[in-house]
Amino acid sequence: MKRIASLLLASLLAVSAAEARDFLRTQGTQIVDEAGKPVILRGMGLGGWMLQEGYMLDIDGVGTQRSIHARIAELIGPEKADAFYQAWRDNHTTKADIDAMARWGFNSVRLPMHYALYTLPVEQEPVASRQTWVEEGFRRTDELLAWAKANDLYLILDLHAAPGGQGNDNNIADRDPSQPSLWDDPRHQDKMVALWKKLAQRYRDEPYIAAYDIINEPNWGFADKADSNGCKEDGNAPLKDLLVRTTRAIREVDTRHIIVIEGNCWGNNYRGVLDDGPWDDNLVISFHKYWNVTTRDSIADLLALRDRHRMPLWLGETGENSNDWFARTVALVEGEGIGWAWWPLKKIRYNNPLQVVPNDGYRRVLAYWKGEGPRPSSEEAEAALMRLAREDVRYENNVQHPDVIDALFRAPHSDQSVPFKAHAIGAQGGIIAAVDFDMGRNGVAYHDLTPANHHISDGGERVVWNPAMTYRNDGVDLGKGDDGALRVAGMRRGEWLKYTLDAGAGGRYRLALDGRGTGRVSLVLNGVPVKAAERARGFRALRLAPGRNTLVVKAESDGLDLQALHFSR
């Protein structure tokens, strides 16, 4: 019996060892595992968990976490505000979120850390120049790491809010502009370096930690204060010095983990940073991509930097756009062997995998903050805020958006659409909601003239690809009626929608296009064009094949709204 037990234990240990993650490392322009096999990181950033930004909570104006905390404290008092944040961290990200990420296809998660959860701010240190460690951040990181390991996911540690704040985009680093920044006070830099050394000591033997992303989105004018976000900076000497110093501190205790560096101008300006080449043999160049075109030319400078220094690139943060833009961006970077981390997993908006739907009481709090409603009582505000933190943000209460997941994993590599919902047309007919068109890229599942926001590239205004900002994240204009019913709104000539449906035994059907607006509509049924007709008139004697059919509905005039496709005998 002892021999059987010993054999069983040895077998379990062998399986455990075989399934354990490799330490990742760099090899030329690629990230590889210990066997030298290239690894494409496909990850999600947990924005809003340890560090809030106002837009994620639908808060207008200044959106630093400290300002949000102050607003909450003004309503319910400082102690209850602290209780809100404790509940928020308890419930915003749980194992259920990480389990879901693994099911969807992610292999990594990026943790945006707020330094103050790990160490005291310099002005609160009881002894100057010493570091006081805070257990909250380390405990939660350990817990997240355990969830990631249970799902065989890598974890990337990202210092999102550095001591003092690393840029003039204050929200992303919770910076207080009335106080010295990271770049103005050496004590902040000392604390940042000490924190990374502490983290490296703690995780140096952990292969499920993929990398240390040592400073998120620096954006600072070192040579010219008018260049507030450092996009014109040519030297970047203070940034390089801090990156080198932090790398050396990490290497004193950890020689194996990848170190990710980010340039100025929100992570993209590397002028001066790598002029003398890499200072470590296990560095990765991160870049961030938002609101620009998805052509290869849009990342040409970064590809040149990669090839010049023989270093891997990683798209460390991107998102906040339409599904079509998501799919095209993934296709672009994966075609170059580059991994990615999307942003964020959830917020009070529709263009992410999970959507937080806040309670009505929180909406009244927002109305007060926006000057559009009365001040709620302390009791009302506390109830609403605690419900937001304890219930609304939890995975099981979030709205899931499968169209976003499809845009990240299937659509980038496919010229086929797939059903958004199952559509069955029975012997007597059936109804398909117009908003339930197929999933896929623009030009595959639908065609819309404003499929994404490219305002950084074209210099124009921000584009809202779905004016209703609800239900799904494709570049199709949706509208909402007074009764809350959704419709495809304002179709323009040439725009079209594709539907995949099952017609059972098939046969001839009439098709009414319920909606508003006069104008002509044409169809393509199973690849065969159908002559255009007035929307209000509809179509007669459409022959649906038994089983699966595809139907394209195309606007031949401007200004059409579609509510439903109504099939009948």
Disulfide bonds with the S-S distance in Angstrom:
Cys231-Cys265 2.09
